[in-house]
Amino acid sequence: MKKRILITGAAGFLGSHLCDRFIKEGFQVIAMDNLITGDLKNIEHLFPLENFEFHHHDVSKFIHVSGTLDYILHFASPASPIDYLKIPIQTLKVGSLGTHNCLGLAKDKKATILVASTSEVYGDPLVHPQTEDYWGNVNPVGPRGVYDEAKRFQEAITMAYHTFHQVETRIIRIFNTYGPRMRLNDGRALPAFIGQALRGEDLTVFGDGSQTRSFCYVNDLVEGIYRLLMSDYASPVNIGNPDEITLKEFAEEVLKLTKSDVKIIYKPLPVDDPKQRRPDITRAKEILGWQPTVSRAEGLKITYDYFKNLSNDELYKNPKEFISK
């Protein structure tokens, strides 16, 4: 019998790549998404497969999956600043009610569940680089609080199910990730910069551009997720690329890659924008034997090739300034 896995948020950027990976590993994949930010085009290539099925459903409501279930990957959540600032209540509900429903299903099915947390639980960090033992510096009532606190609650209830109900749980803290299938205008720095360059627009950097980010290519992230799910480690694990760069330097890299002659313009820094972001991946190295293998230059080239082949309708679809994340 094939192992069966439920992947929530399956039509999103990360969820769709996870569907690909677990299909490749021989799993029966049950994909679930309410399509509020996901897109069926990300997984339509899987529809003809016998070991793939899709359910259009909001995990904030009761979840039913018939038959046995071995694993759950809970990746349902708006993840870009534009989305969670536009739909704050849904963001909070999927982090709380959605996680509760997934954990209840895992308990009922005796399944192992991995929940997707984020580096945003660290807020605007006062510790650098960020280790899993750092509790963070989060403004719960600021504009980013709806996402940050949803993820912090998600971690808390997951650990409660582990300790009180003995559910097999895993918690991954995902740092900035990029690659094909990102939405071009989702509000994050990398697709925003590439989109602006492709449209011949000036690249928008907020503040003076000295704030830092660390970008992990999606294939590396998926490998880390797979290894964590198959481990027996219940505490949070950072998965990301510790190769840190300022947003100004990153914008310059994009200009060089795209051979664009536009310029970089500067605008005021958004409220609670993190000044530094770099994962300490010591735990992932020691426990999972994992570290990233794809360089930023290599990953950026692949991602740029994906974006430059988009249609004009996709390229010019609701272009918006990004809120750096």
C-alpha positions as CSV (number, residue, x, y, z in Angstrom):
1,M,0.0,0.0,0.0
2,K,1.3,3.5,-0.9
3,K,1.8,5.9,2.0
4,R,-0.9,8.6,2.0
5,I,-0.1,12.2,2.7
6,L,-2.4,15.3,2.9
7,I,-0.8,18.5,1.8
8,T,-2.8,21.7,2.6
9,G,-2.1,24.9,0.7
10,A,-1.2,22.5,-2.2
11,A,-1.9,24.9,-5.0
12,G,0.5,27.5,-3.6
13,F,4.2,28.1,-4.4
14,L,5.6,25.7,-1.8
15,G,2.7,23.4,-1.6
16,S,2.9,22.6,-5.3
17,H,6.6,21.8,-5.1
18,L,5.8,19.5,-2.2
19,C,3.2,17.7,-4.2
20,D,5.8,17.1,-6.9
21,R,8.3,15.7,-4.4
22,F,5.9,13.3,-2.7
23,I,4.5,12.1,-6.0
24,K,8.1,11.4,-7.0
25,E,8.7,9.5,-3.7
26,G,5.8,7.2,-4.5
27,F,3.2,8.6,-2.1
28,Q,-0.6,8.9,-2.6
29,V,-1.0,12.7,-2.5
30,I,-4.2,14.3,-1.3
31,A,-4.0,18.0,-2.1
32,M,-6.2,20.5,-0.4
33,D,-6.5,24.3,-1.1
34,N,-9.3,26.9,-1.0
35,L,-7.5,28.8,-3.8
36,I,-7.7,32.1,-2.0
37,T,-4.1,32.7,-2.9
38,G,-3.2,29.4,-4.6
39,D,-3.5,28.7,-8.3
40,L,-4.6,25.4,-9.9
41,K,-2.1,25.9,-12.8
42,N,0.7,25.1,-10.2
43,I,-0.6,21.5,-9.9
44,E,-2.7,20.9,-13.1
45,H,0.1,18.7,-14.4
46,L,-0.6,16.2,-11.6
47,F,-4.4,15.9,-12.2
48,P,-4.0,12.9,-14.7
49,L,-2.1,10.8,-12.1
50,E,-3.8,8.0,-10.3
51,N,-1.9,8.7,-7.0
52,F,-3.0,12.4,-6.9
53,E,-6.3,13.9,-5.9
54,F,-7.4,17.5,-5.3
55,H,-10.0,18.8,-2.8
56,H,-11.2,22.4,-3.0
57,H,-11.6,23.1,0.7
58,D,-10.9,25.7,3.4
59,V,-9.0,24.0,6.2
60,S,-10.4,26.6,8.7
61,K,-13.6,24.5,8.4
62,F,-13.9,20.8,9.5
63,I,-11.6,18.5,7.5
64,H,-12.7,15.0,6.4
65,V,-10.3,12.6,4.7
66,S,-11.6,9.1,4.2
67,G,-9.4,6.1,4.7
68,T,-5.9,5.9,6.3
69,L,-3.6,8.8,6.5
70,D,0.1,8.5,7.3
71,Y,1.3,12.1,7.0
72,I,0.0,15.7,6.9
73,L,1.9,18.8,5.7
74,H,0.1,21.9,6.8
75,F,1.1,24.7,4.4
76,A,-2.2,26.5,4.1
77,S,-1.7,30.2,4.8
78,P,-1.3,33.5,3.0
79,A,2.4,34.0,3.1
80,S,3.1,37.3,1.3
81,P,2.7,40.8,2.9
82,I,0.2,41.9,0.2
83,D,-2.1,38.9,1.0
84,Y,-2.0,38.9,4.8
85,L,-2.5,42.7,5.0
86,K,-5.5,42.3,2.6
87,I,-7.1,39.3,4.3
88,P,-6.0,39.5,8.0
89,I,-8.9,37.6,9.5
90,Q,-8.5,34.7,7.1
91,T,-4.7,34.6,7.9
92,L,-5.4,34.4,11.6
93,K,-8.1,31.8,11.1
94,V,-6.0,29.4,9.0
95,G,-3.2,29.7,11.6
96,S,-5.5,28.9,14.5
97,L,-8.6,27.1,13.4
98,G,-6.9,25.5,10.4
99,T,-4.0,24.2,12.4
100,H,-6.4,23.0,15.1
101,N,-8.4,21.0,12.5
102,C,-5.2,19.5,11.0
103,L,-3.9,18.5,14.4
104,G,-7.3,16.9,15.2
105,L,-7.1,15.0,12.0
106,A,-3.6,13.9,12.7
107,K,-4.7,12.7,16.2
108,D,-7.6,10.8,14.7
109,K,-5.6,9.1,11.9
110,K,-2.5,8.6,14.0
111,A,-0.6,10.5,11.3
112,T,2.6,12.5,11.6
113,I,2.0,16.2,11.0
114,L,4.5,18.8,9.9
115,V,3.4,22.5,10.3
116,A,4.9,25.3,8.3
117,S,6.0,28.1,10.6
118,T,8.2,31.0,9.5
119,S,11.1,33.2,10.4
120,E,8.5,35.8,11.0
121,V,8.0,34.3,14.5
122,Y,11.3,36.1,15.3
123,G,9.8,39.5,14.3
124,D,12.4,42.3,14.0
125,P,15.1,40.3,15.7
126,L,17.4,41.5,18.4
127,V,19.5,38.3,18.1
128,H,21.5,37.7,14.9
129,P,21.6,35.2,13.3
130,Q,18.4,33.7,14.6
131,T,18.5,30.4,16.5
132,E,15.5,28.3,17.3
133,D,16.0,29.1,21.0
134,Y,15.4,32.8,20.4
135,W,11.8,33.9,21.3
136,G,11.6,36.8,19.0
137,N,10.7,40.5,19.0
138,V,7.1,40.7,17.6
139,N,4.6,43.6,17.7
140,P,1.3,41.7,18.2
141,V,-0.9,44.7,17.2
142,G,1.2,46.0,14.3
143,P,0.3,45.4,10.7
144,R,2.4,42.3,10.5
145,G,1.0,40.9,13.7
146,V,-1.8,39.0,12.0
147,Y,0.8,36.7,10.3
148,D,3.5,36.7,13.0
149,E,1.1,35.8,15.8
150,A,-0.9,33.3,13.7
151,K,2.4,31.4,13.2
152,R,3.4,31.7,16.9
153,F,0.0,30.3,18.0
154,Q,0.4,27.6,15.4
155,E,3.7,26.5,17.0
156,A,2.1,26.6,20.5
157,I,-0.9,24.5,19.7
158,T,1.2,22.0,17.7
159,M,3.5,21.5,20.7
160,A,0.5,21.2,22.9
161,Y,-0.9,18.4,20.8
162,H,2.5,16.7,20.9
163,T,2.9,16.8,24.6
164,F,-0.7,16.4,25.7
165,H,-2.1,14.0,23.0
166,Q,1.3,12.4,22.0
167,V,0.7,13.3,18.3
168,E,3.8,13.0,16.2
169,T,4.5,16.6,15.2
170,R,7.2,18.5,13.4
171,I,7.7,22.3,13.2
172,I,9.7,23.9,10.4
173,R,10.6,27.6,10.5
174,I,11.0,28.7,6.9
175,F,13.2,31.6,5.9
176,N,12.9,33.5,2.6
177,T,12.4,31.0,-0.2
178,Y,12.2,31.6,-3.9
179,G,11.9,29.7,-7.2
180,P,9.5,29.0,-10.1
181,R,5.8,29.3,-9.4
182,M,6.2,32.3,-7.1
183,R,3.5,34.9,-7.9
184,L,5.2,37.8,-9.6
185,N,3.4,40.5,-7.7
186,D,2.9,38.9,-4.3
187,G,4.7,41.6,-2.4
188,R,8.1,40.0,-1.7
189,A,11.4,41.4,-2.7
190,L,12.7,38.8,-5.2
191,P,9.6,38.6,-7.5
192,A,9.0,42.3,-7.1
193,F,12.5,43.2,-8.3
194,I,12.4,40.8,-11.2
195,G,8.9,41.9,-12.2
196,Q,9.9,45.6,-12.1
197,A,13.0,44.9,-14.2
198,L,11.0,42.9,-16.8
199,R,8.4,45.7,-17.1
200,G,11.1,48.3,-17.4
201,E,10.2,50.0,-14.1
202,D,12.6,51.3,-11.4
203,L,13.3,48.9,-8.6
204,T,11.8,49.9,-5.3
205,V,13.9,49.5,-2.2
206,F,12.5,50.5,1.1
207,G,14.6,52.4,3.7
208,D,18.2,52.8,2.7
209,G,18.5,49.1,1.6
210,S,20.8,48.1,4.4
211,Q,18.2,45.6,5.8
212,T,19.3,42.0,5.1
213,R,17.6,38.8,3.9
214,S,18.8,35.3,3.2
215,F,17.3,33.5,0.2
216,C,16.9,29.7,-0.1
217,Y,16.1,28.0,-3.4
218,V,12.9,26.0,-3.3
219,N,14.5,22.6,-4.1
220,D,16.8,23.0,-1.0
221,L,13.8,23.9,1.2
222,V,11.7,20.9,0.0
223,E,14.6,18.6,0.8
224,G,14.8,20.0,4.3
225,I,11.1,19.6,4.7
226,Y,11.3,16.0,3.6
227,R,14.1,15.1,6.0
228,L,12.4,16.8,8.9
229,L,9.1,15.0,8.3
230,M,10.9,11.7,8.2
231,S,12.9,12.4,11.4
232,D,11.7,12.0,15.0
233,Y,12.5,15.6,16.0
234,A,9.5,17.6,17.5
235,S,11.1,21.0,18.3
236,P,11.3,23.8,15.8
237,V,14.0,23.6,13.1
238,N,15.2,26.5,11.0
239,I,15.4,25.7,7.3
240,G,16.9,28.5,5.1
241,N,20.1,29.6,3.4
242,P,22.5,31.6,5.7
243,D,24.0,33.4,2.8
244,E,23.0,37.0,3.9
245,I,22.7,40.0,1.6
246,T,21.4,43.5,1.9
247,L,18.3,44.4,-0.2
248,K,20.3,47.1,-2.0
249,E,22.9,44.6,-3.0
250,F,20.2,42.1,-4.0
251,A,18.5,44.7,-6.2
252,E,21.9,45.3,-7.9
253,E,22.2,41.6,-8.5
254,V,18.8,41.5,-10.2
255,L,19.8,44.5,-12.4
256,K,22.9,42.7,-13.5
257,L,21.1,39.4,-14.1
258,T,18.3,41.0,-16.1
259,K,20.7,43.4,-17.9
260,S,18.2,46.2,-17.2
261,D,19.1,49.9,-17.4
262,V,16.5,51.0,-14.9
263,K,17.6,52.5,-11.6
264,I,17.0,51.8,-7.9
265,I,14.6,54.2,-6.0
266,Y,14.2,54.4,-2.3
267,K,11.0,54.8,-0.3
268,P,10.2,54.9,3.5
269,L,10.6,51.7,5.4
270,P,7.3,49.9,6.3
271,V,6.2,49.5,10.0
272,D,8.0,46.7,11.8
273,D,10.1,45.7,8.8
274,P,12.8,43.3,10.0
275,K,16.3,44.9,9.8
276,Q,18.1,41.5,9.7
277,R,17.2,38.0,8.7
278,R,19.6,35.1,8.6
279,P,19.0,31.6,9.9
280,D,21.3,29.7,12.2
281,I,21.0,26.2,10.6
282,T,23.2,24.3,13.1
283,R,20.3,22.3,14.3
284,A,19.3,21.3,10.7
285,K,22.9,20.3,10.0
286,E,23.3,18.2,13.1
287,I,19.8,16.5,13.2
288,L,18.9,16.3,9.6
289,G,22.3,16.3,7.8
290,W,20.8,19.2,5.8
291,Q,22.3,22.3,4.3
292,P,21.5,24.3,1.1
293,T,23.3,23.3,-2.1
294,V,22.0,25.7,-4.7
295,S,23.8,29.0,-4.9
296,R,21.9,32.3,-5.2
297,A,23.4,32.9,-8.6
298,E,22.2,29.5,-9.9
299,G,18.8,29.7,-8.3
300,L,18.2,33.3,-9.5
301,K,19.0,32.3,-13.1
302,I,16.4,29.5,-13.0
303,T,13.8,31.8,-11.4
304,Y,14.5,34.6,-13.8
305,D,14.1,32.2,-16.8
306,Y,10.7,31.1,-15.4
307,F,9.5,34.7,-15.0
308,K,10.7,36.0,-18.3
309,N,8.6,33.3,-20.1
310,L,5.4,34.5,-18.5
311,S,2.7,36.0,-20.7
312,N,2.2,39.8,-20.8
313,D,-1.1,39.3,-19.0
314,E,0.7,37.6,-16.1
315,L,3.6,40.1,-16.2
316,Y,1.3,43.1,-15.9
317,K,-1.3,41.5,-13.6
318,N,-2.0,44.0,-10.8
319,P,1.7,45.1,-10.3
320,K,2.1,46.4,-6.8
321,E,5.0,47.7,-4.7
322,F,6.3,45.1,-2.3
323,I,6.5,45.2,1.4
324,S,9.9,43.6,2.1
325,K,9.8,40.2,3.8
